[in-house]
Amino acid sequence: MTRKQLLRWLPALLVMAAIFGFSSVPANEMPNFGPSDLFVKKGGHILGYAGLALADWYGLRFNKRLWWLALFLTLIYAASDEFHQTFVAGRHPSWVDVLGFDGAGALIGLGVANIWRHGRAAALKNE
């Protein structure tokens, strides 16, 4: 693998590091957003994993036949991160987060990117 190929995966590694950092915060040190707490935290799952799915697909050169691999890699990381939380004080793993919020975020990110890419391709074709 060349240096250029390795650098394509740098965004995914950076997003994974950020997710790992957020999930390493003990429960008693996490901020409370009042009535919006659940919305903000689950929204963070959706946005974070949408970003990871896009970064994974970028690493795969946005190959339209490999979108499922980007989704799979994202879900594997989501599951491993939930396992990581078993070692963080006051945190616990949740399959609802992995298959619900993280998976939904990944699908939304990949779907929006696909729609954007098709729209852009159509616009370039019409020029």
Sine and cosine of phi, psi and omega as CSV:
sin_phi,cos_phi,sin_psi,cos_psi,sin_omega,cos_omega
0.00,0.00,0.74,-0.68,-0.03,-1.00
-0.99,0.16,0.23,-0.97,0.03,-1.00
-0.87,0.49,-0.64,0.77,0.00,-1.00
-0.89,0.45,-0.66,0.75,0.03,-1.00
-0.90,0.43,-0.66,0.75,0.04,-1.00
-0.90,0.44,-0.64,0.77,0.00,-1.00
-0.91,0.42,-0.43,0.90,0.06,-1.00
-0.89,0.47,-0.42,0.91,-0.02,-1.00
-1.00,-0.04,-0.06,1.00,0.00,-1.00
-0.86,0.51,-0.70,0.72,0.04,-1.00
-0.85,0.53,-0.65,0.76,0.02,-1.00
-0.90,0.45,-0.67,0.74,0.01,-1.00
-0.90,0.44,-0.63,0.78,0.02,-1.00
-0.92,0.40,-0.66,0.75,0.03,-1.00
-0.91,0.41,-0.66,0.75,0.04,-1.00
-0.88,0.47,-0.64,0.77,0.03,-1.00
-0.89,0.45,-0.66,0.75,0.02,-1.00
-0.90,0.44,-0.72,0.70,0.02,-1.00
-0.87,0.49,-0.70,0.71,0.02,-1.00
-0.86,0.51,-0.68,0.73,0.01,-1.00
-0.87,0.49,-0.73,0.68,0.01,-1.00
-0.90,0.44,-0.63,0.78,-0.05,-1.00
-0.98,0.18,-0.09,1.00,0.05,-1.00
-1.00,0.03,-0.10,0.99,-0.01,-1.00
-0.97,0.23,0.84,-0.55,0.04,-1.00
-0.87,0.50,0.49,-0.87,-0.08,-1.00
-0.83,0.56,-0.64,0.77,-0.05,-1.00
-0.96,0.28,-0.17,0.99,0.04,-1.00
-0.97,-0.23,-0.05,1.00,-0.01,-1.00
-0.97,0.25,0.62,-0.79,0.03,-1.00
-0.94,0.35,0.44,-0.90,0.07,-1.00
-0.92,-0.38,0.82,-0.58,-0.05,-1.00
-0.99,-0.16,0.41,0.91,0.05,-1.00
0.89,0.46,-0.69,-0.73,-0.05,-1.00
-0.88,0.47,-0.36,0.93,-0.02,-1.00
-1.00,-0.08,0.12,0.99,-0.13,-0.99
-0.82,0.58,-0.78,0.62,-0.03,-1.00
-0.89,0.45,-0.68,0.73,0.00,-1.00
-0.88,0.48,-0.71,0.70,-0.03,-1.00
-0.91,0.41,-0.72,0.70,-0.07,-1.00
-0.94,0.34,-0.68,0.74,0.03,-1.00
-0.95,0.30,-0.53,0.85,0.11,-0.99
-0.89,0.45,-0.58,0.82,0.08,-1.00
-0.89,0.46,-0.63,0.78,0.08,-1.00
-0.87,0.50,-0.76,0.65,-0.05,-1.00
-0.88,0.48,-0.75,0.66,-0.01,-1.00
-0.91,0.40,-0.69,0.73,-0.02,-1.00
-0.88,0.47,-0.70,0.71,-0.04,-1.00
-0.99,0.17,-0.38,0.92,0.18,-0.98
-0.91,0.42,-0.69,0.73,0.03,-1.00
-0.90,0.44,-0.64,0.77,0.02,-1.00
-0.92,0.39,-0.66,0.75,0.02,-1.00
-0.88,0.48,-0.67,0.74,0.04,-1.00
-0.90,0.43,-0.66,0.75,0.02,-1.00
-0.91,0.41,-0.62,0.79,0.06,-1.00
-0.91,0.42,-0.68,0.73,0.00,-1.00
-0.92,0.39,-0.58,0.82,0.10,-1.00
-0.87,0.49,-0.70,0.71,0.05,-1.00
-0.86,0.51,-0.49,0.87,0.03,-1.00
-1.00,-0.03,0.26,0.96,0.04,-1.00
0.88,0.47,0.51,0.86,-0.01,-1.00
0.78,0.62,0.53,0.85,0.04,-1.00
-0.91,0.42,0.89,-0.45,-0.10,-1.00
-0.89,0.46,-0.39,0.92,0.04,-1.00
-0.99,0.17,-0.20,0.98,-0.07,-1.00
-0.93,-0.36,0.28,0.96,0.02,-1.00
-0.85,0.52,-0.59,0.81,-0.03,-1.00
-0.91,0.42,-0.53,0.85,0.03,-1.00
-0.94,0.35,-0.63,0.78,0.09,-1.00
-0.88,0.48,-0.68,0.73,0.05,-1.00
-0.89,0.46,-0.71,0.70,-0.01,-1.00
-0.88,0.48,-0.74,0.68,0.02,-1.00
-0.86,0.50,-0.64,0.77,0.01,-1.00
-0.91,0.42,-0.70,0.72,0.00,-1.00
-0.93,0.37,-0.57,0.82,0.08,-1.00
-0.89,0.46,-0.69,0.73,0.03,-1.00
-0.91,0.42,-0.65,0.76,0.02,-1.00
-0.86,0.51,-0.70,0.71,0.01,-1.00
-0.90,0.43,-0.67,0.75,0.00,-1.00
-0.92,0.39,-0.55,0.83,0.02,-1.00
-0.95,0.33,-0.60,0.80,0.08,-1.00
-0.90,0.45,-0.64,0.77,0.07,-1.00
-0.89,0.47,-0.67,0.74,0.03,-1.00
-0.83,0.56,-0.59,0.81,-0.05,-1.00
-0.92,0.39,-0.30,0.95,0.05,-1.00
-0.91,0.42,-0.32,0.95,-0.01,-1.00
-0.99,-0.13,0.05,1.00,-0.04,-1.00
-0.96,-0.28,0.77,-0.63,-0.06,-1.00
-0.80,0.60,0.81,-0.58,0.07,-1.00
0.98,0.20,-0.02,1.00,-0.01,-1.00
-0.97,-0.23,0.40,-0.92,0.02,-1.00
-0.54,-0.84,0.43,-0.91,0.00,-1.00
-0.97,0.25,0.44,-0.90,0.02,-1.00
-0.56,-0.83,0.88,-0.48,0.08,-1.00
-0.94,0.35,-0.39,0.92,0.07,-1.00
-0.90,0.44,-0.64,0.77,0.05,-1.00
-0.90,0.44,-0.74,0.68,-0.06,-1.00
-0.90,0.44,-0.84,0.55,-0.12,-0.99
-0.99,0.10,-0.35,0.94,0.01,-1.00
-1.00,-0.08,-0.98,0.19,-0.14,-0.99
-0.95,0.32,-0.72,0.69,-0.02,-1.00
-0.93,0.37,-0.70,0.71,0.03,-1.00
-0.90,0.43,-0.66,0.75,0.04,-1.00
-0.90,0.44,-0.68,0.73,0.03,-1.00
-0.87,0.50,-0.70,0.71,0.01,-1.00
-0.88,0.48,-0.72,0.70,-0.01,-1.00
-0.91,0.42,-0.63,0.77,0.03,-1.00
-0.90,0.44,-0.73,0.69,0.01,-1.00
-0.87,0.50,-0.73,0.68,0.00,-1.00
-0.92,0.39,-0.62,0.78,0.00,-1.00
-0.91,0.41,-0.72,0.70,0.01,-1.00
-0.89,0.45,-0.68,0.74,0.02,-1.00
-0.89,0.46,-0.65,0.76,0.00,-1.00
-0.91,0.41,-0.70,0.72,0.03,-1.00
-0.89,0.46,-0.70,0.72,0.00,-1.00
-0.88,0.47,-0.69,0.72,-0.02,-1.00
-0.91,0.42,-0.66,0.76,0.02,-1.00
-0.92,0.39,-0.65,0.76,0.03,-1.00
-0.90,0.43,-0.65,0.76,0.03,-1.00
-0.92,0.40,-0.67,0.74,0.01,-1.00
-0.89,0.45,-0.66,0.75,0.01,-1.00
-0.91,0.42,-0.64,0.77,0.01,-1.00
-0.91,0.41,-0.66,0.75,0.03,-1.00
-0.92,0.40,-0.56,0.83,0.00,-1.00
-0.92,0.38,-0.56,0.83,-0.04,-1.00
-0.99,0.13,-0.14,0.99,-0.01,-1.00
-0.96,0.27,0.00,0.00,0.00,0.00
